């Protein structure tokens, strides 16, 4: 997607007690609340007509890429992140950025760290490095297996990839449960993908299941907020947007969805069987 960089999008009322952004014809324009666009309520209100004024004010503004363009210029990964994720720049990011690799994020929130944080508030100490709860990852893995077949058969396209150019598939698992991450790796890592269609050229495509070292710990005021916990949380959120497609239980939490919106990545709802792409613009055809 392309972003328009402008320096004079708005005029500000300097004498006002509260600065207000003035848009088209000096009238405030509706702005999308991107955090909740994938919620059922959000999807029912987002139509293109609602933001016509904003599009006229911000040249080349597009509803689908608005958050990506806004955030794209704000974040660059600091080299110091390797303190928290030693293999980030040498292994993890190169795998996600490889042009011959199809990368899918499986975002699975199990409630494991919510439970531990509650227990920690009561008892004082909790071992967050323990395996903890294991979430139901079957809807996400089933969706990933389905998308592998759809993509490799050429029935769908993800970003700018073309099916014949792909030689590897990577599942990036982002979760608050080490047990869930480990079980997915045990079940699906290193497997050869067998396609369900006839190919003119035989290809051996191997799947790799990876993830950061993050434990998915919540930073809460009651926990004496940890810098390392925050770094882990931000990094996982950032990595979600570095994949080609995001698989989530849409509408439950906004962490995975906003991670996808950071780079305007397609989102598939694991609650549906088979999983389906979710559109937050009401006018779009739901396919």
N, C-alpha and C positions, 0 to 999 in steps of 0.2 A: 504494500500500500504506500501511497505518497502523502506526505504532510506538507502543508503550506506554512512557511515561517514568515510571520508578519510582525512588525514592530508597532503599528498604529491601529490595532484592531478596535480599541476602545478609547473613549474620552472620559477622563475622570473629573468629577465635580470636586475641585480642590477645597472649596469653602464649606462643603457639607460636613457635618459632624461625623457621619459615616460615609466613606467613599462608596459610590455606587457605579457599577459599570454601565455605561450608556451605549446601547447598540444602535440598530437601524432606526433612523429618524428620531434619535435620542430617546428611544423607548427600550426598557429592559426586555430581553428576550429569554424565553424558557431555555433552561440548560438541563441536559439529561443527568439524572442521578445514577451514574453508571453502576454503583455498587449493587443496586437492586434490580437491574434491568432484566435479569433472568428469572426473577421470582414470578410466580403466576400473576400477581397484581401488577408488577412492572410491565410484563409482556402485553397486558391488556390495554395499556395506556400509551405505548410508544408507537406513534404513527409518524410518517414523514412530514405530513402537513403541520404537525405540532411544532416542528423545528425549522420551518421554512424561513422564518425571520432570522434565526441564528445562522442559517446557511448563507443568507444574503449578507449578513454582517461579517462573518468569517469566511472569506473566499475559499472555495473548495472544501468546506467542512462537509464531512460525511458522518452520518450517525454511527455507522458500524466501526469506524476507525477513530472517532473523536477522542476516546480515552487513550488509545495507543499514541496518537499524535501529541496529546497533552503530556503524557508521562515519558514518552520516548526521549525527550531532551533533559529529563531530570535525573536519570539513574545511570551511573557507570559503576561497574564493580571495582572496588578498591583492591589492590594487590594484597592488602592486609587480611582479606577474607581467607587466604590460604592458611592463616593461623587456625581457623575453625574448620576448614575443609581442605586439607593438604593437597588433595588430588584435583582440586577444582580446575585450575588452569592447564594442568598437564594431561589430565585424562577425561574428567567429566565433561567439561565444555566442548573439547574437540569431538567427543562422541556425539553430542547433541547437535553440533554444527556441521557434521559431515554431510556433504551434499548427496551421497549415495545411501544415506541411512534415513529410514522412515522412523520418526520418533513420536511415541504416544505417551502422554502423561496419564497415569491412573491415580486420581486423587481420592484417597479413602480415609475419611475421618471416622474413627471407631468410638470415640469418647474415652479412650484410654487415659489420656492426660487430664481430661476433665475429672475423671474418677480419682486419679492420683492427687490432683490439686486439692480436691475436697478432703481426701484422706490426710493429706499433709497438713491442712488447716486444723484438723482434729487431733492428730497424733504427733505432729512435729516433723518427722522425717519419713521420706519415701524414696525407694531406690528406683529412680526413673530409668536406669539402665537395665532393669529387669525386663523380661519379655512382655509382661502385662497381658492385657486383653488382646484377643485376635478378632478382627472385624470380619464381616461377611464380604469377602472380596470376589465372590463368584460373579455378581452382576458386572463388575468392572472387567474381569478377565474374559468373560463371555463376550462382552462388547469389543474388547481389543482383538480377540480371535476373529470376530465377525468383520471388523474393519480391515484386518489384514487381508482377508479373502476378497472383500469388496475392492480394496485398493489394487491388489496384485492382479485381479481380474480386469482391471480398468473400468470398473463400473462407477467408481467415484475418483475424484482427484483431490489431493490435499495440498494446498498452497501451490507451489510451482513444480512439484515433483511429477515426473512422468514414470509410469510403472516400469518400463524396461531399464531405467537408470538405477533402480534400487537394488542393492546387493545385501543390505542388512536391515534388520528391524530391531529397534530398542524400545523397551517399556521402561519409562521412568516412573518409579513408584514414590509418591509423596503421601506420607501417612503419619499419624501420631502413635502408631503401634509397631515397634520393632518385630514383634511376632508375625504380624501381617506381611511386613516387608520380606522377612525370611521365608515364610511359607510360599509366597508368590515366586520368589527366586528358586526355591526347591522344586516347585511344580512346573515352571515354565522356562527357566533359564537354560540356554544352550541347546534348545530343541530346534530341529530342522522343520521349517514350515512347509507343510504339504498343501498345495493349492487345490481348490475344488474345480478347476477348469483345465482344458487342454491348452498347453502352451506350445508355440512353435519352437521355442528355444528352452532347453532344460536349464533351470537355475537352482542352485542350492542356496537357500536363504536361511540364515541362522538368526534366531531370536536371542537377544541379551536383555536380562532384567537387571536394572541398576537403580541406585538411589543414593542420596547424600547420607552423611553420617548423622544427620539431624534426628533427634528423638521426638520432634513435634511438641515440645514442651510449651505450655502457655505462659506468657509473661503477665503476671497479675500483680497488682499492688500489694496484695496480701502475701506474696511470695518473695518480697525483696528482689525486684526485677533484675534479672541476670543479663549482662551484656552478651554473653555467649548464647543464651536462649534466644534473645532478640536477633542476633546475627543468623542463627540457624533458621529461624522463622522467616526472616526476610529472604535468605538465600533460597529456600525451598519455593517461596512465592515467586521469586525471580526466575527460577529454573522452569517452573510451569510454563511460562511464556516463551521459553526457548525451544519447546517441542513443536511438532507440526499439528497436533490435535490433542484436545484435552477430554478425558472421560471422567464424568462426575455424576453424582446424584443431584441433578439440578434443582435448585430452590431450597435445599436443606441448609447449606452454608455458602458464604460469599467468597471464601478464601481462594478456592480453586477457580471460581468464575472470574474474579477480578484478575487473577494471575493470567488467565487466558485473554482477558480484555487488554492487558498491558501491551500485547503485541497483535491483537485482533485475530487470535487463533480460534478455529472452529471448536464448538463444544458439543459433545454427544452425551445424552442423558442415559445413564446406565439403568435407570428404573424401568425403561421400556424394553420390550423383548420382541424383535431385535432392537438394539439401541438406536436412537434417531438423533439427527442433528437438530439443535435447538436454535431458533431464531428469536431475537428479542424485538425485532421490528414487526409490528402486527401486519403490515402490508405484504410482507414477503410470503411467497408460497412455501408452505410447510411440506418439505419432502423428506 
